[in-house]
Amino acid sequence: MHDTICAIATPFGVGGIAVIRISGKNAFSLVSRHCEPKAKQSSTVVDCFGRASLAMTERKAQFCEFHNNGELIDEVVVTYFKTPKSYTGEDVVEISCHGSTYVQQKILQILIENGCRLANAGEFTQRAFLNGKMDLSQAEAVADLIHSQSEGSHRLAIEQLRGGFSEKIKQLRQELIDFTALLELELDFSEEDVEFADREKLLELLQRIKVEIQTLSDSFKLGNALKNGIPVAIVGKPNVGKSTLLNALLNEEKAIVSEIPGTTRDTIEDTLNIRGTLFRFIDTAGLRESSDTIENIGIERTKKTIEKAQIVIVVDEAKGERQKAKAKETLCLSPFALRPNQQIIHVINKIDSIPNFTNSSNEIPISAKNGIGIEKLIDKLLELASEQKVSDRTLVSNLRHYEALNRALIFITSSENALESGISADLVAIDIRGALHHLGEITGEISADDVLGAVFSRFCIGK
């Protein structure tokens, strides 16, 4: 981590400009060898050959020519960030050049030939973490912010980047550390039979922290949905138009549409950003009794999909009065499928096939084939999605954080039980240290190299 690294920080391809980022103790000296100020000021430093050398003010952009062995490569804008007031905490120089792929690669090649190393994925942010510019949770938020696709995922990433979640974890951890220190102190005076830690207050603390960790853990379902898309299952009997509805919502032929019952035998899904809210639509196999082994596998997957979905669109087809009188079967979303607070939307499809069709007030009439009623369905989806957005509470959206919270919860529960049973302080302290370890994993106060490798491998090169 002591060498100087460089990488293209903008997406690959041709554009108006590209940004090349350099970080490390030699960043400025490497760039200054090749950059000459375009406009020579009275304060410009001139070397022994009469050339203007780069004498930059930190955090101020300067228009320069980038040369190599007397050859002009490009006119660039150079910005210098002096340690420690930079993204990585090291000296950082950013070169904004023209977006030609040749120019980008040429400048990068020159830097590498002069002592730079090409950065690994996420290495700039990793250095920011190791240099104390942010904790591990905030570093992960950088990747989430880059990949955010909706208003919800953007808000979650911003909140985490600002440190709200980190501060909550650090506060809980510090309270545990303070009491653990008292328990550890008792062990030093074990022969004198003294208690420094008030057992009742410690039990109250553990119970309160348990509730707070459980609340954070429970928020993962909503946080993950806002980050990756609210899961919406489209269910119904065969041939009611589920696949046609999916295609209408996505505005593309994603699913095969056929009059043959049982065409959809597996779940088909895709995401769609609707007015800033990300939905993950899942078309499912038709629910019916079948002797087909493969179709039954698809039906079982449908049941599991319904259980996991936050919104379920139940599709039926329009029927005339005579058909209604004859129909005895209705789609049964049995107790195996439904969860408390699960949102259900009832949709009647193929209304174009029934003249003067009438429906009940709790159903949305549509013709997926002709696009009739789709906007009304979308409005209903957005209405239900808005009810799930919570702006005044901390939401967990990262699977690693969720798993660490659950492991910490096990140790907190164990220490709570041990305390109630009157078990000795040293055994209680062991459980509390286990909880501290897993809470520390979230912010990176305790981190193994393999965890860091897994976290930063998700980043693009140049960030």
GUVO-171521 format. One record per residue (C-alpha): residue number from 0; residue in one letter; x, y, z. Coordinates in steps of 0.2 Angstrom, whole numbers, plus 5000, padded with zeros to 4 digits. Layout:
N
{NUM A {X Y Z}},
...
END
This chain:
463
{0 M {5000 5000 5000}},
{1 H {5015 5012 4999}},
{2 D {5017 5012 4980}},
{3 T {5009 5025 4969}},
{4 I {4994 5018 4959}},
{5 C {4984 5025 4944}},
{6 A {4969 5021 4934}},
{7 I {4955 5028 4923}},
{8 A {4941 5033 4934}},
{9 T {4928 5036 4921}},
{10 P {4919 5023 4911}},
{11 F {4928 5014 4897}},
{12 G {4924 5021 4879}},
{13 V {4925 5038 4870}},
{14 G {4917 5053 4878}},
{15 G {4920 5072 4880}},
{16 I {4933 5069 4894}},
{17 A {4941 5055 4904}},
{18 V {4948 5056 4921}},
{19 I {4964 5048 4926}},
{20 R {4967 5046 4945}},
{21 I {4984 5044 4953}},
{22 S {4987 5041 4972}},
{23 G {5003 5039 4982}},
{24 K {5018 5048 4989}},
{25 N {5025 5051 4971}},
{26 A {5009 5056 4963}},
{27 F {5013 5074 4961}},
{28 S {5031 5072 4955}},
{29 L {5026 5059 4942}},
{30 V {5013 5070 4934}},
{31 S {5024 5086 4935}},
{32 R {5037 5077 4924}},
{33 H {5025 5077 4910}},
{34 C {5014 5092 4913}},
{35 E {5018 5110 4908}},
{36 P {5006 5124 4913}},
{37 K {4998 5131 4897}},
{38 A {4997 5149 4903}},
{39 K {5014 5155 4911}},
{40 Q {5010 5166 4925}},
{41 S {5023 5178 4934}},
{42 S {5024 5165 4948}},
{43 T {5027 5150 4937}},
{44 V {5043 5141 4941}},
{45 V {5055 5138 4926}},
{46 D {5068 5124 4926}},
{47 C {5086 5125 4919}},
{48 F {5080 5122 4901}},
{49 G {5068 5136 4902}},
{50 R {5052 5125 4903}},
{51 A {5038 5130 4915}},
{52 S {5036 5117 4928}},
{53 L {5021 5112 4938}},
{54 A {5019 5122 4954}},
{55 M {5001 5119 4959}},
{56 T {4990 5125 4973}},
{57 E {4981 5111 4981}},
{58 R {4963 5108 4976}},
{59 K {4964 5121 4962}},
{60 A {4963 5115 4944}},
{61 Q {4977 5120 4931}},
{62 F {4976 5120 4912}},
{63 C {4992 5110 4906}},
{64 E {5000 5102 4891}},
{65 F {5004 5084 4894}},
{66 H {5021 5079 4885}},
{67 N {5032 5064 4884}},
{68 N {5049 5065 4877}},
{69 G {5045 5082 4868}},
{70 E {5029 5075 4860}},
{71 L {5013 5084 4865}},
{72 I {5000 5070 4870}},
{73 D {4985 5081 4875}},
{74 E {4979 5097 4883}},
{75 V {4973 5092 4900}},
{76 V {4967 5100 4917}},
{77 V {4976 5094 4932}},
{78 T {4970 5095 4950}},
{79 Y {4980 5091 4965}},
{80 F {4974 5085 4982}},
{81 K {4988 5085 4995}},
{82 T {4988 5073 5009}},
{83 P {4978 5071 5020}},
{84 K {4964 5081 5012}},
{85 S {4961 5069 4998}},
{86 Y {4949 5055 4995}},
{87 T {4962 5042 4999}},
{88 G {4971 5052 5012}},
{89 E {4987 5052 5001}},
{90 D {4993 5064 4988}},
{91 V {4981 5062 4974}},
{92 V {4982 5070 4956}},
{93 E {4967 5069 4944}},
{94 I {4971 5072 4925}},
{95 S {4956 5077 4915}},
{96 C {4960 5073 4897}},
{97 H {4950 5072 4881}},
{98 G {4940 5056 4880}},
{99 S {4949 5047 4866}},
{100 T {4953 5029 4871}},
{101 Y {4971 5032 4863}},
{102 V {4974 5047 4874}},
{103 Q {4968 5038 4889}},
{104 Q {4979 5023 4887}},
{105 K {4994 5033 4881}},
{106 I {4994 5044 4897}},
{107 L {4991 5028 4908}},
{108 Q {5005 5019 4899}},
{109 I {5017 5034 4902}},
{110 L {5013 5034 4920}},
{111 I {5016 5016 4922}},
{112 E {5032 5017 4913}},
{113 N {5038 5030 4925}},
{114 G {5034 5020 4941}},
{115 C {5015 5020 4944}},
{116 R {5006 5003 4946}},
{117 L {4989 5000 4939}},
{118 A {4976 5000 4953}},
{119 N {4967 4985 4958}},
{120 A {4948 4985 4959}},
{121 G {4942 4997 4973}},
{122 E {4960 5001 4978}},
{123 F {4957 5019 4980}},
{124 T {4943 5017 4991}},
{125 Q {4952 5003 5001}},
{126 R {4966 5015 5004}},
{127 A {4953 5028 5010}},
{128 F {4947 5015 5022}},
{129 L {4965 5010 5028}},
{130 N {4970 5028 5030}},
{131 G {4955 5032 5041}},
{132 K {4945 5043 5029}},
{133 M {4930 5031 5031}},
{134 D {4925 5015 5039}},
{135 L {4921 4999 5030}},
{136 S {4902 5002 5030}},
{137 Q {4904 5019 5022}},
{138 A {4916 5011 5009}},
{139 E {4903 4999 5004}},
{140 A {4891 5013 5003}},
{141 V {4902 5020 4989}},
{142 A {4900 5005 4978}},
{143 D {4881 5005 4982}},
{144 L {4880 5023 4977}},
{145 I {4889 5020 4960}},
{146 H {4877 5005 4957}},
{147 S {4861 5014 4963}},
{148 Q {4847 5012 4950}},
{149 S {4832 5021 4959}},
{150 E {4828 5034 4971}},
{151 G {4826 5022 4986}},
{152 S {4843 5013 4983}},
{153 H {4851 5031 4980}},
{154 R {4844 5037 4997}},
{155 L {4850 5021 5006}},
{156 A {4868 5023 4999}},
{157 I {4869 5041 5004}},
{158 E {4863 5038 5022}},
{159 Q {4875 5025 5024}},
{160 L {4889 5035 5016}},
{161 R {4885 5049 5028}},
{162 G {4889 5038 5042}},
{163 G {4872 5036 5051}},
{164 F {4872 5017 5051}},
{165 S {4890 5017 5057}},
{166 E {4887 5029 5071}},
{167 K {4873 5018 5077}},
{168 I {4884 5002 5077}},
{169 K {4898 5012 5085}},
{170 Q {4887 5018 5099}},
{171 L {4880 5001 5103}},
{172 R {4898 4994 5103}},
{173 Q {4905 5007 5114}},
{174 E {4891 5004 5127}},
{175 L {4896 4986 5127}},
{176 I {4914 4989 5128}},
{177 D {4912 5001 5144}},
{178 F {4903 4987 5153}},
{179 T {4914 4973 5147}},
{180 A {4929 4983 5154}},
{181 L {4921 4983 5171}},
{182 L {4918 4964 5170}},
{183 E {4936 4961 5165}},
{184 L {4941 4972 5180}},
{185 E {4932 4961 5192}},
{186 L {4942 4946 5185}},
{187 D {4958 4955 5192}},
{188 F {4950 4956 5209}},
{189 S {4942 4939 5209}},
{190 E {4949 4934 5226}},
{191 E {4941 4949 5234}},
{192 D {4923 4945 5228}},
{193 V {4919 4963 5222}},
{194 E {4907 4968 5208}},
{195 F {4911 4984 5198}},
{196 A {4897 4980 5185}},
{197 D {4880 4983 5191}},
{198 R {4871 4967 5185}},
{199 E {4854 4974 5184}},
{200 K {4860 4989 5173}},
{201 L {4870 4977 5162}},
{202 L {4855 4966 5160}},
{203 E {4844 4982 5155}},
{204 L {4858 4987 5143}},
{205 L {4859 4970 5135}},
{206 Q {4840 4969 5133}},
{207 R {4839 4986 5125}},
{208 I {4854 4982 5113}},
{209 K {4845 4966 5108}},
{210 V {4830 4976 5103}},
{211 E {4840 4988 5093}},
{212 I {4850 4975 5084}},
{213 Q {4834 4965 5081}},
{214 T {4826 4981 5074}},
{215 L {4841 4984 5062}},
{216 S {4840 4965 5057}},
{217 D {4822 4966 5053}},
{218 S {4824 4981 5042}},
{219 F {4834 4971 5030}},
{220 K {4819 4964 5020}},
{221 L {4813 4982 5016}},
{222 G {4831 4989 5014}},
{223 N {4836 4975 5002}},
{224 A {4820 4978 4992}},
{225 L {4823 4996 4990}},
{226 K {4841 4993 4985}},
{227 N {4838 4978 4973}},
{228 G {4820 4981 4968}},
{229 I {4803 4978 4977}},
{230 P {4799 4960 4972}},
{231 V {4782 4959 4963}},
{232 A {4775 4941 4959}},
{233 I {4763 4939 4945}},
{234 V {4752 4924 4949}},
{235 G {4737 4916 4942}},
{236 K {4730 4900 4934}},
{237 P {4737 4895 4917}},
{238 N {4732 4906 4902}},
{239 V {4725 4921 4911}},
{240 G {4739 4932 4903}},
{241 K {4753 4933 4916}},
{242 S {4767 4932 4904}},
{243 T {4758 4945 4892}},
{244 L {4756 4957 4908}},
{245 L {4775 4955 4911}},
{246 N {4779 4959 4893}},
{247 A {4767 4974 4894}},
{248 L {4775 4981 4910}},
{249 L {4793 4979 4904}},
{250 N {4788 4985 4886}},
{251 E {4797 4970 4878}},
{252 E {4795 4952 4874}},
{253 K {4803 4945 4889}},
{254 A {4792 4930 4892}},
{255 I {4785 4917 4879}},
{256 V {4766 4920 4876}},
{257 S {4756 4905 4871}},
{258 E {4738 4898 4871}},
{259 I {4745 4881 4877}},
{260 P {4742 4880 4896}},
{261 G {4758 4877 4906}},
{262 T {4770 4886 4894}},
{263 T {4779 4896 4909}},
{264 R {4787 4882 4919}},
{265 D {4800 4892 4928}},
{266 T {4800 4910 4936}},
{267 I {4805 4924 4924}},
{268 E {4810 4940 4931}},
{269 D {4817 4957 4926}},
{270 T {4819 4974 4935}},
{271 L {4810 4991 4930}},
{272 N {4813 5008 4936}},
{273 I {4796 5017 4937}},
{274 R {4796 5035 4941}},
{275 G {4811 5033 4953}},
{276 T {4806 5016 4961}},
{277 L {4814 5000 4956}},
{278 F {4803 4985 4955}},
{279 R {4808 4967 4952}},
{280 F {4794 4958 4942}},
{281 I {4793 4939 4943}},
{282 D {4782 4930 4931}},
{283 T {4777 4913 4938}},
{284 A {4770 4896 4932}},
{285 G {4752 4894 4932}},
{286 L {4744 4887 4948}},
{287 R {4734 4872 4944}},
{288 E {4734 4853 4947}},
{289 S {4746 4845 4935}},
{290 S {4753 4827 4932}},
{291 D {4768 4835 4922}},
{292 T {4783 4833 4934}},
{293 I {4792 4848 4926}},
{294 E {4777 4859 4927}},
{295 N {4774 4854 4945}},
{296 I {4792 4860 4949}},
{297 G {4788 4877 4942}},
{298 I {4772 4877 4952}},
{299 E {4782 4874 4968}},
{300 R {4794 4888 4963}},
{301 T {4779 4899 4961}},
{302 K {4773 4896 4979}},
{303 K {4791 4900 4985}},
{304 T {4791 4916 4975}},
{305 I {4774 4921 4982}},
{306 E {4781 4919 5000}},
{307 K {4795 4931 4996}},
{308 A {4786 4944 4986}},
{309 Q {4781 4960 4995}},
{310 I {4768 4964 4982}},
{311 V {4757 4950 4973}},
{312 I {4748 4953 4957}},
{313 V {4734 4940 4956}},
{314 V {4728 4939 4938}},
{315 D {4711 4932 4933}},
{316 E {4703 4933 4916}},
{317 A {4687 4942 4912}},
{318 K {4671 4931 4911}},
{319 G {4654 4935 4905}},
{320 E {4639 4932 4916}},
{321 R {4636 4914 4910}},
{322 Q {4654 4910 4913}},
{323 K {4654 4917 4930}},
{324 A {4639 4907 4934}},
{325 K {4647 4891 4928}},
{326 A {4664 4895 4936}},
{327 K {4666 4886 4953}},
{328 E {4685 4887 4955}},
{329 T {4694 4903 4960}},
{330 L {4712 4905 4962}},
{331 C {4717 4900 4980}},
{332 L {4732 4909 4988}},
{333 S {4732 4897 5003}},
{334 P {4740 4901 5019}},
{335 F {4756 4893 5013}},
{336 A {4759 4908 5002}},
{337 L {4754 4924 5011}},
{338 R {4763 4934 5024}},
{339 P {4757 4947 5036}},
{340 N {4757 4964 5028}},
{341 Q {4759 4957 5011}},
{342 Q {4751 4968 4998}},
{343 I {4739 4960 4985}},
{344 I {4733 4968 4969}},
{345 H {4718 4959 4960}},
{346 V {4719 4961 4941}},
{347 I {4706 4956 4929}},
{348 N {4714 4953 4911}},
{349 K {4706 4951 4894}},
{350 I {4692 4964 4897}},
{351 D {4693 4967 4878}},
{352 S {4685 4950 4875}},
{353 I {4669 4954 4885}},
{354 P {4658 4968 4879}},
{355 N {4652 4980 4892}},
{356 F {4663 4972 4905}},
{357 T {4659 4977 4923}},
{358 N {4670 4973 4938}},
{359 S {4671 4975 4957}},
{360 S {4679 4991 4965}},
{361 N {4693 4981 4972}},
{362 E {4699 4974 4955}},
{363 I {4709 4983 4941}},
{364 P {4702 4979 4924}},
{365 I {4716 4978 4910}},
{366 S {4719 4971 4893}},
{367 A {4738 4967 4894}},
{368 K {4738 4963 4875}},
{369 N {4731 4980 4871}},
{370 G {4739 4990 4885}},
{371 I {4722 4995 4892}},
{372 G {4723 4998 4911}},
{373 I {4742 4996 4913}},
{374 E {4744 5014 4919}},
{375 K {4731 5012 4932}},
{376 L {4740 4996 4938}},
{377 I {4757 5005 4938}},
{378 D {4749 5019 4949}},
{379 K {4743 5006 4961}},
{380 L {4760 4998 4962}},
{381 L {4768 5015 4966}},
{382 E {4755 5019 4979}},
{383 L {4759 5002 4988}},
{384 A {4778 5005 4986}},
{385 S {4777 5022 4994}},
{386 E {4769 5015 5009}},
{387 Q {4784 5004 5012}},
{388 K {4796 5019 5011}},
{389 V {4802 5024 5028}},
{390 S {4813 5040 5029}},
{391 D {4816 5042 5048}},
{392 R {4824 5025 5052}},
{393 T {4840 5017 5048}},
{394 L {4838 5003 5036}},
{395 V {4850 4988 5033}},
{396 S {4852 4984 5014}},
{397 N {4869 4975 5014}},
{398 L {4869 4956 5016}},
{399 R {4886 4956 5025}},
{400 H {4879 4968 5038}},
{401 Y {4863 4958 5040}},
{402 E {4873 4942 5044}},
{403 A {4885 4951 5056}},
{404 L {4870 4958 5065}},
{405 N {4862 4941 5067}},
{406 R {4878 4933 5073}},
{407 A {4880 4947 5086}},
{408 L {4862 4944 5091}},
{409 I {4866 4926 5096}},
{410 F {4880 4932 5107}},
{411 I {4869 4945 5115}},
{412 T {4855 4933 5119}},
{413 S {4868 4921 5126}},
{414 S {4875 4934 5137}},
{415 E {4858 4939 5143}},
{416 N {4853 4921 5147}},
{417 A {4870 4919 5156}},
{418 L {4867 4934 5166}},
{419 E {4850 4929 5171}},
{420 S {4856 4912 5177}},
{421 G {4869 4920 5188}},
{422 I {4884 4913 5178}},
{423 S {4901 4920 5182}},
{424 A {4908 4936 5175}},
{425 D {4921 4928 5164}},
{426 L {4909 4918 5154}},
{427 V {4897 4933 5152}},
{428 A {4912 4943 5146}},
{429 I {4916 4930 5133}},
{430 D {4899 4931 5125}},
{431 I {4899 4950 5125}},
{432 R {4916 4950 5117}},
{433 G {4908 4938 5103}},
{434 A {4895 4952 5100}},
{435 L {4908 4965 5100}},
{436 H {4918 4956 5087}},
{437 H {4903 4954 5075}},
{438 L {4898 4972 5077}},
{439 G {4916 4977 5074}},
{440 E {4916 4968 5057}},
{441 I {4902 4979 5051}},
{442 T {4912 4995 5052}},
{443 G {4929 4987 5049}},
{444 E {4936 4990 5067}},
{445 I {4939 4971 5066}},
{446 S {4942 4964 5049}},
{447 A {4951 4950 5041}},
{448 D {4960 4951 5024}},
{449 D {4948 4939 5016}},
{450 V {4933 4950 5021}},
{451 L {4942 4966 5014}},
{452 G {4946 4957 4998}},
{453 A {4928 4952 4996}},
{454 V {4921 4969 4999}},
{455 F {4933 4979 4988}},
{456 S {4932 4966 4973}},
{457 R {4914 4973 4970}},
{458 F {4921 4990 4965}},
{459 C {4926 4995 4948}},
{460 I {4944 4999 4944}},
{461 G {4947 5018 4947}},
{462 K {4936 5019 4962}},
END
